[in-house]
Amino acid sequence: MNNIDQIVKEIIAAVRKNGDQALLDYTNKLDQFQIAKNNLKFSAAEFAAAEQNISIDLSNALKKAYNRVRNYHLRQMPKDDFHEDLEGVKTGWKWYPLQSVGIYVPGGLASYPSSVIMTATIAKIAGVKNISLVMPCPGGKYNDAILVAAKICGVENIYKVGGAQAIAALAYGTESISKVNKIVGPGNAYVAEAKKQVYGDVGIDSIAGPSEILIIADESANPEYIAYDLLSQAEHDKLARPILITDSELLARKVEAYVAQIITKLKRYDIANASWQNNKVIKLVKNKAEAAKIANQYAPEHMELMTNDNQYYIDNISTAGAIFIGSYTPESIGDYMAGPSHVLPTYGSAKFSSGLSIYDFLRRSSIIECNKLAFNNLAEETILIAENEGLECHSLACKVRK
């Protein structure tokens, strides 16, 4: 067991044993934030102050983002179904919202009100009644826009705790924080490990790894746009992976030249430069088929297409978390305003999973109904299979009804 595994295991055990007191102790120790039990939850006064502290323009931008995310995910809502087949058997399904959801919002180096909108909005649309949001407040500081975004989404239960201890509180409950059915939202390595360890006792969306962007471009693309888009991912995290695939050596050289000009001027230079120097990939390919093959192997969180034949890649790449088409669709638009949730599968997990959607906050029950005639139409075959499997009472349960 590595160091993070063990630390997280101990934190979870402490929260399960000591509840709120463990939250207070870890918040004081890890976030340097002395907090009292009666101050774990943000108050109405703190919500009101947050609304006063951000600009009207930012508030309106958050509302616009909320409306776009809401409208997009409303279109995903599935319908119940009930059907009677030719043998008289009625089968179908019914969708139910989860009863409760916990949302983790980063609050350290990365403090994102957009993450509230990209998670809470969808949970609300699905019909989740009880939503709890947790957020670390290092040194007692937090981003007012997160509270405003939460209010726009209709979320009132926000707690000033983060890290593995917050995940444990959501998974098992404390005196102040109720246990939830599922936990969603990105966090650091300790949060990811905590989600991994509590999975099974509670549902999770995914275990987030380093973020990535993969851009496929040809000679028609604007190298300055590409440079900014690659760095927009690099500035997230020192472990982020900016990847360019192109059949143009000249374009690749121009992109690197633009990056060299831009990167030293960034406020998050240290983070972006570490990502760029350590994790960048610039891959020259011979043709579109090779580019698509490599992209499918990477299964990137974000994929941008800036080529003369974007449709080819849409048809031949099946493992991207989100696809951004054309020179005027930077990842930034998807992160904030386009509509689909920006919570996406990372580090190659798009091979087997999808971005956060309405389905993450719903569960489905199968429904089956037989009358006497329908039962008789299925009973003999059921008996044969049950007896072949050696399950006597399965067979007898049908025979007694004949």
N, C-alpha and C positions, 0 to 999 in steps of 0.2 A: 504493500500500500504506500503510495507516494505521500509527500508532505501535505499537499492540498487535500487529498482524500482523508487523511487522518484528522486534520484540523476541522474539516467540515463535519466529519462524523462526530467529533467531540461537541461542536456547536449545536448540532441537531439534538444530541442527547441532552445537553444542558437546557435547551428550550423546552423539550418534552417534559423534563423533570421540574424545571423552575418557572416556566411560563414567562409572564411579563418581566419578572426580575432579571431573567437571563437576557431579555431584549434590552433592558436598561443598562445592564452591565456591559454587554458587547457594544452597544451604541456609544457609551462613554469611552470605552477602551479603543475601539477601532475607528470611530468617526470623530473622536474628540468632541463629543457633544453630550453635555450633561443634561439629561432629560428626565422628567418625572412621569410617573404612571398616568397622572391626569392630563399630561400634555403629549401623550403618544400620538393622538389623533389631531389632525389639523382642525382648528375651530372655525366657526362661521366668521369671526372677526378676521382671521388670517386669510380666508377666502376673499372677503371684502377688500382687505388691504392689497391683496395681489391684483385685483381688478383695477385698483387705483394706480398701481405701480407700473403697469405696462401701458404702452401707447395704444391709442384707439386703432391705429393702422395694424399693429400686431394682433390685437384682439379680432379685428375684422378678417385678417388673414387666417387666423385659426378657425373662425366660423366658416369661412369659405372652404377650407380644407375639410372640416367636419361634414359639411353638406355634400361635398364631392365624394368622400369616402362612404357616407351613408347611402347616397344614391346608387353608387356602384354595387355595394354589397346587398342592397335591397333586391337587386336583380338576381342574386344568387339563391334567394330563399326557395327551398324545395317545397313541393306540394305533397300532401298525403295522398295515398292511393288505396283503393279497395276494388277488387275485380273478381267476378265469378267466371270460372273457366267452363269448358264444355262438359266436364264431369261433375259440375255442381259445387266444386270446392271454391270457397272464397278466400283469397289471399291478398295481402297488401302490406302497407307499412304506414307508420305514423311517426312524425318527428316531434321531439320534445326538447325544449331548451334545458341546458344544465341549470341546476338550482343555484349554484354559486361558483364564482370565478375569482381568482386572485391575479392581479396584474402587477408585474414588477417593472418599475421605471427606473433606469439608471439615473444617478444623481451626483456622480463624482466628476471625473474628467469629461464624461459625456452626459449631458442633462438635456433630455429631448422631450419637449411637449408634444412633438409629432408622434412619438411612440404611444402616448395616451390616446390620441385620436385614432391611430391605426389599430388599436386593440379594443378599447372601451366602446367605441362606436359600434363595432361589429357585434360585441357581446350584447349590447342593448338591443340591436335590431333582432338578434336571435331570440330575445325574450328573457335573458338571464336577469333574475330579480335582485340577487345579492352580489354586488361587485365590491371587492376590497382592493385598494391600490396601495402598494408599499414603495417607499422611495428613500434612499439614504440622504441624509442632510449633513455632509461633512462640516464640522465646526459650527453646526446649527444653520448653515446657509443652504438655500434652495432657490430654484428658478421659479419666480412668480408665475411665469407662463404655464407651468405644469398645472398649477391649481386652476388657472383660468380655463385651460383645455379640459380639465376634468369636469369643471362645472358646465361647460358647453356640452359635454357628453352625458351629463346627468349623473356623475359619480360624486358622492359626498364622503365616502369612507376612505380617507387617505391617511396613512400612518407614516411617521417620521423614522422609519427603520429600513435598513437595507441589508445587503449581504446574505450569507447563508442563514443567518438568524431570522431574517424576514421570510425566507422560503420555508424554514421549519415552522414558523408561526402560522403561515397560510396552510401548510400541510397538516398540522396536528392541532392547531388552535391554542390560544392562551386566554387569560382572563379578559383581555381587551380585543383580541383579533380572532374572529371566527374561522373555524376550519372550512376550507373550500373544496369543491369537487375537482377543480383543475387550475393549474398555474400557467400563465403565459407571459411572454415578454423577455427581452434580452438582458444579459448582465455580464459581469466579469467571470473569470475562471472559477471563483468560489461559488458564485450564483449558479453557474452551469453544473458544477459538481454537486451542489445541493439538490438541484432539480433531478439530477441522475439518481441520487441516493433516496429521494422520497418517492420516486416514480413507482407506481404499484399501489402505494397508500393513497396517492392522488394522481390525477392525470397531468400531463405536461404537454406543451406544444412541441418543443424540440429542445435539444441540447446545443446551444449556439456555439459555433467555432469562429475562427477568424473570418472576417468579411472579405468578399472579393468582387472585383469587376473584371469582366473579360470583354474586350472590344475587338470585333472583326471589322477590318477596314481595308479598302483598296486605294488606288491612286486618286480616286475621285473625292476622298475624304479630306476634311480640313484638319491639318495636324495640330493646330492650336486648340481646337475644340477637344481633340482626343487627349492632349496633354492635361488640360484642365479636368476632364472627366476621370482620367486615371488618378490624378492627385486628389480629386474629391473623395475617392475611396481610401487612398493612402493616408489622408489626414485623420481618418477614423481611429486608427490603431496601428501600433508599430508592427503588429502581426498581419495586417491587412495585405491582400495580394492584388496588385494591379497587373493585368495581363493584356498584352496586345498581340493579335494574330493578324498578319498582313502578307500579301504577296508582293509588296512594294518596298524594296530596301531604302529607296529615297524617302518614302513616307516615314519609315521607322526612324531614320536619322533626323528628320525634321521634328518628329515628336520628341525625341530625346533632347534636341536643342531647345525646344520650347519648355520642356520640363526644367531644364537647367536654369532658364531665365526666371521661371515662375516660382520655383520651390523655395528659393532663399528669401522671398518676400512674404511667405505665409506666416501667419501668427502661430500656427501649429507646425512650424518647420521641423522641430526635433522629431515629432511623431511621423510626419509625412516623409522626411528624409530617411528615417530608419526603415520604414516600409518600402520605400523606393529602392534603397540600396540593397536591402537584404532579401526582398521578396518579389521584385518585379520580374516579369517574364516578357520578353519580346521575341516572338516566334515568327520566322520567315517561312512561308509555305509556298508550294508550287502551284496549287490550284484550290478551287472551292471545296472539293471533296476532302482534301487533306485538312483544310481549316475546320470543316464541320466535324470531322472525326476527332480532332484534338479538343474542340469545344465540348463535344459529348463526353469525352474522358474527364475534363475538368468539372463538368456539371456546375457551372458558376451560379452564384447567388444572383448577380446582375449580369446581363449580357446586352451590349449595345451593338447595333448593326449600322455601319456607315459604308455601304457598298453600292455598286450599280445593280446588284441583284439580291436585294434583301430577302425576297420571297424564297429564294433557293435555301437560305439558311433557316427560315421559319419552317420550311417543309422538311428539313433534314437534321435539325437539332432538336432533340426531345428531352433534354435534361437541364434546361435553364430555369432558375427560380422565377425570374421576370425578364422579359425581352423588351428592349427599348429600340424602336425602329426609326432610323433616319437621323440626320444631323441636328435636328431641332427637338430631339427627345432625349435630353441628358438624364442620367440617373437621378439628378436632383429633383426633376419634375415628379418622378415616381416616389421619391422619398417624402414629398410634402403635399402634392396637389393633384396628381392624376386621378386617384380614386382607389386602386387596388392597395391592399395593405402592404406596407414596406417590411413587414416581418416575414422574412424569407429563409429558405433552407440554405445553410452555409457549408463551406468546406467540403463540397462534393456531395452533400446529402440530397441535393436536388435529383440525384439518380433515383431516389425512392420516396421523396416527400415533396410537398407543395407549400406555397406560401399560406400564411394565416388567412382563413376565410370563414364564412358563416358556418361551415360544417364543423369547425373546431369548437363551436359553442352549442352544438345540437347533438342529440343522440337519437337513434332510430330503433323502434321496436317493430319486429315482424308481427303480422296479425294473420291468424288462420281460423277459419270456421267451416265445419262440415255439418250438414244435416244427415239424416239416416241414409239417404240415397248416395250422397257424396262419400260418406264413410264406407259404404259397401263397395263403391268403385275403387277404393284404395286399399281396403283391408287385406285382401288375399296376398297382394305383393308385399305389403308391410309385414305380414306374418312370415312369408318366405325368407325375407331378408333378415328379420329378427332371429329366426331359428338358425339360419346359416351362421350368424354371429354368436350363437349360444346364449342369447339373452331371452330366457324363457318367459319372464313376466311381461316383456315387451309384446311378445306374441300373444300371451294369455289376455292382456289388456284389450287386444282386438277381438279375440275369440269370444270373450264374454259378452261382447256387444252385438255379435252376429245373430 
